[in-house]
Amino acid sequence: MFLSRLARLTGALVLIGCMSACNYQDYHSKSLQDYGSRQRDDPKTARVRSFGNYSADPGRHENQYFEYSADLSRRVSGLPGIYTALVFVTDRNAYVGIMTDWSATGTKARGGRNLTEQDNSGTMEGVYDINSGSSKWDNRQLATPYNSYFTHKDVSDLSSELRQTIGDTIRRAHPTVQEVHVSGNREFVNQLVEFAKLSWAGRSLNEVTPQFNQLVRYMFGMGHEIPVPLYEHDGDSPGGVGPEPQAR
């Protein structure tokens, strides 16, 4: 009798444990606060892939024009796990630069700190650069190497579920977009800021379309020409926000 009751109790506990685990997994696979689920029925990956792939096709990023989209930037910035986003739309594609924060899990493709480009240990010491002890930084940069929200060097360092969610968000609002290319690279984000400054100032982006194409080719299309920030093309920043940082 005792063994029979013990068996029934054990079975009930196993069932409850299984139900709790299953409910936990189901909740997180469907939650936008988690981009790390690998379940087959995860709705964030159940649809056709909505973000562009890395390609050597030289014509994929030959955009005829581009513009900054405040609306799409707000939509993507509002997603869990994203601190800020800069979205540009061209005659064919959308390009997204993001910085991530702590408001969601699974934003990185793999575990480990090496998938972010920041060292934030200086915050505990009250300095910007923990290595030099300096409190100075380049105030033209949105994403910095120290005491900053997170950037990710390689496109593949971002979770595919995160990129899928961004792609779906943009396609719902802008269904004519052919491909959505997403990167959290620090240099990419900072260079996008320079293009955004021109738009914020009401200036035409037509004259800098070649520079924009060079940037996105290098980031997403195996381009060999290394892009430099707009303010280095002619010695000053089209939308500069201040002087070079001074050494301490």
C-alpha positions as CSV (number, residue, x, y, z in Angstrom):
1,M,0.0,0.0,0.0
2,F,2.8,2.4,1.0
3,L,4.7,1.7,-2.2
4,S,1.6,2.2,-4.3
5,R,0.8,5.5,-2.7
6,L,4.5,6.6,-3.0
7,A,4.5,5.7,-6.7
8,R,1.3,7.8,-7.3
9,L,2.8,10.7,-5.4
10,T,6.0,10.5,-7.4
11,G,4.1,10.4,-10.6
12,A,2.1,13.4,-9.7
13,L,5.2,15.4,-8.8
14,V,6.8,14.5,-12.1
15,L,3.7,15.6,-14.0
16,I,3.5,18.9,-12.1
17,G,7.2,19.5,-12.7
18,C,6.8,18.7,-16.4
19,M,3.8,21.0,-16.7
20,S,5.7,23.8,-15.0
21,A,8.7,23.4,-17.2
22,C,6.6,23.2,-20.3
23,N,4.6,26.2,-19.4
24,Y,7.9,28.1,-18.6
25,Q,9.3,27.1,-22.0
26,D,6.1,28.0,-23.8
27,Y,5.9,31.4,-22.1
28,H,9.4,32.3,-22.9
29,S,9.3,31.0,-26.5
30,K,6.3,33.3,-27.2
31,S,7.6,36.2,-25.1
32,L,9.3,39.2,-26.8
33,Q,11.4,39.4,-23.7
34,D,13.3,36.3,-24.8
35,Y,15.1,36.0,-28.1
36,G,17.0,32.9,-27.1
37,S,14.4,30.2,-27.5
38,R,15.2,27.3,-29.9
39,Q,11.9,25.6,-29.9
40,R,10.5,24.6,-33.2
41,D,7.1,26.2,-32.6
42,D,8.5,29.5,-31.5
43,P,6.2,32.1,-33.3
44,K,9.2,34.5,-33.7
45,T,10.8,32.1,-36.1
46,A,7.8,30.2,-37.6
47,R,7.5,32.6,-40.5
48,V,9.7,32.9,-43.6
49,R,13.0,34.6,-42.6
50,S,12.4,38.3,-42.8
51,F,16.0,39.6,-42.5
52,G,18.6,39.8,-45.2
53,N,21.6,37.5,-45.5
54,Y,25.3,38.3,-45.9
55,S,26.1,38.2,-49.5
56,A,29.0,38.9,-52.0
57,D,26.5,40.1,-54.6
58,P,27.8,43.6,-55.5
59,G,24.5,44.8,-56.8
60,R,22.5,44.0,-53.7
61,H,23.5,47.3,-52.0
62,E,23.6,49.6,-55.0
63,N,20.8,51.8,-53.6
64,Q,19.6,54.7,-55.7
65,Y,18.5,56.8,-52.8
66,F,18.0,56.4,-49.0
67,E,16.2,58.2,-46.2
68,Y,16.1,58.2,-42.5
69,S,12.8,56.8,-41.1
70,A,11.9,58.3,-37.7
71,D,8.7,56.1,-37.6
72,L,10.6,52.8,-38.2
73,S,13.4,53.9,-35.8
74,R,10.8,54.5,-33.1
75,R,9.1,51.1,-33.8
76,V,12.3,49.1,-33.6
77,S,13.6,51.1,-30.6
78,G,10.4,50.2,-28.8
79,L,11.1,46.5,-29.0
80,P,12.3,44.7,-25.8
81,G,16.1,44.4,-25.6
82,I,16.8,47.4,-27.8
83,Y,18.1,50.6,-26.3
84,T,18.0,52.5,-29.6
85,A,17.7,52.0,-33.3
86,L,18.5,53.9,-36.5
87,V,16.5,52.8,-39.5
88,F,17.2,53.9,-43.1
89,V,15.0,52.9,-46.0
90,T,16.2,52.8,-49.6
91,D,14.5,52.1,-53.0
92,R,14.9,48.4,-52.2
93,N,16.1,47.7,-48.7
94,A,16.0,48.7,-45.1
95,Y,19.2,49.0,-43.0
96,V,19.1,49.0,-39.2
97,G,21.7,49.8,-36.7
98,I,20.9,48.9,-33.1
99,M,22.3,49.1,-29.5
100,T,21.0,46.5,-27.0
101,D,20.2,46.8,-23.3
102,W,19.2,44.5,-20.4
103,S,15.4,44.6,-21.1
104,A,15.3,41.2,-22.8
105,T,17.3,38.0,-22.8
106,G,18.8,36.1,-25.8
107,T,19.7,39.2,-27.8
108,K,23.2,37.6,-28.4
109,A,23.6,34.6,-30.7
110,R,25.7,32.9,-28.0
111,G,26.7,33.3,-24.4
112,G,29.7,35.2,-23.1
113,R,30.7,38.8,-22.8
114,N,32.9,38.7,-25.9
115,L,29.9,39.2,-28.1
116,T,29.6,42.8,-26.9
117,E,32.1,45.6,-27.7
118,Q,31.9,47.4,-24.3
119,D,33.9,47.4,-21.1
120,N,31.6,49.0,-18.5
121,S,33.8,48.3,-15.5
122,G,34.7,52.0,-15.2
123,T,31.3,52.8,-13.9
124,M,32.3,51.3,-10.5
125,E,35.4,53.5,-10.5
126,G,33.6,56.7,-11.6
127,V,35.7,57.0,-14.8
128,Y,35.0,56.6,-18.5
129,D,38.0,54.6,-19.6
130,I,39.0,52.0,-16.9
131,N,42.4,51.4,-18.6
132,S,43.6,55.0,-18.6
133,G,41.4,56.4,-15.9
134,S,40.2,59.2,-18.3
135,S,36.8,60.8,-18.0
136,K,37.0,62.1,-21.6
137,W,35.3,60.5,-24.7
138,D,34.5,61.4,-28.3
139,N,31.1,63.1,-28.0
140,R,30.4,62.5,-31.6
141,Q,29.8,58.8,-30.9
142,L,26.5,57.4,-29.7
143,A,28.1,54.0,-29.1
144,T,31.4,54.1,-27.2
145,P,33.8,51.3,-26.1
146,Y,33.3,52.1,-22.4
147,N,30.3,52.7,-20.1
148,S,27.8,52.4,-23.0
149,Y,24.9,50.3,-24.0
150,F,25.9,47.3,-26.0
151,T,27.0,46.9,-29.6
152,H,28.1,43.6,-31.3
153,K,30.9,43.4,-33.7
154,D,29.6,40.9,-36.2
155,V,26.2,40.6,-37.7
156,S,26.1,36.9,-36.7
157,D,26.6,38.0,-33.0
158,L,23.0,39.0,-32.9
159,S,20.3,36.4,-32.2
160,S,18.5,35.3,-35.3
161,E,15.2,35.6,-33.4
162,L,16.0,39.2,-32.6
163,R,16.8,40.0,-36.2
164,Q,13.6,38.2,-37.3
165,T,11.5,40.3,-34.9
166,I,13.1,43.5,-36.2
167,G,12.5,42.3,-39.8
168,D,8.9,41.5,-39.1
169,T,8.4,44.9,-37.4
170,I,9.7,46.8,-40.4
171,R,7.9,44.7,-43.0
172,R,4.5,45.2,-41.3
173,A,5.0,48.9,-41.5
174,H,6.8,49.0,-44.9
175,P,5.8,45.9,-46.9
176,T,7.6,47.0,-50.1
177,V,11.0,46.5,-48.5
178,Q,12.9,43.7,-50.2
179,E,15.5,42.9,-47.5
180,V,16.0,44.1,-44.0
181,H,19.7,44.2,-42.9
182,V,20.4,44.5,-39.2
183,S,23.7,45.1,-37.4
184,G,24.8,46.1,-33.9
185,N,28.3,46.9,-34.9
186,R,29.7,49.9,-33.0
187,E,31.3,51.7,-36.0
188,F,28.3,51.0,-38.1
189,V,25.9,52.6,-35.5
190,N,28.2,55.6,-35.1
191,Q,28.4,56.2,-38.9
192,L,24.7,55.9,-39.2
193,V,24.4,58.7,-36.7
194,E,26.2,61.0,-39.0
195,F,23.7,60.3,-41.8
196,A,20.8,60.8,-39.4
197,K,22.2,64.1,-38.3
198,L,21.9,65.4,-41.9
199,S,18.3,64.3,-42.0
200,W,17.5,65.8,-38.6
201,A,19.0,69.1,-39.9
202,G,16.7,69.0,-43.0
203,R,19.5,68.4,-45.5
204,S,19.3,66.2,-48.5
205,L,20.9,62.8,-48.3
206,N,21.3,62.5,-52.1
207,E,24.9,63.8,-52.1
208,V,26.0,61.2,-49.6
209,T,24.3,58.2,-51.2
210,P,27.7,56.8,-52.5
211,Q,29.1,57.0,-48.9
212,F,26.1,55.2,-47.5
213,N,26.3,52.5,-50.1
214,Q,30.0,52.0,-49.3
215,L,29.1,51.6,-45.6
216,V,26.3,49.0,-46.1
217,R,28.4,47.1,-48.7
218,Y,31.2,46.8,-46.3
219,M,28.9,45.8,-43.4
220,F,26.6,43.3,-45.3
221,G,28.1,42.6,-48.7
222,M,31.8,41.8,-48.3
223,G,32.9,45.2,-49.6
224,H,36.6,45.9,-49.6
225,E,36.5,49.7,-49.3
226,I,36.7,50.6,-45.7
227,P,34.1,53.4,-45.0
228,V,35.1,56.4,-42.9
229,P,32.8,58.7,-41.0
230,L,31.3,61.6,-43.0
231,Y,33.2,64.2,-40.9
232,E,36.4,62.7,-42.1
233,H,35.6,63.1,-45.8
234,D,36.1,66.8,-46.0
235,G,37.6,67.7,-42.6
236,D,34.4,68.6,-40.8
237,S,31.3,66.9,-39.7
238,P,28.1,67.6,-41.6
239,G,26.2,67.4,-38.3
240,G,29.0,67.7,-35.9
241,V,28.3,67.9,-32.2
242,G,31.6,69.0,-30.8
243,P,35.4,69.0,-30.9
244,E,37.7,66.0,-30.6
245,P,38.1,64.7,-27.1
246,Q,41.1,66.1,-25.2
247,A,43.7,63.9,-23.7
248,R,43.6,63.9,-19.9
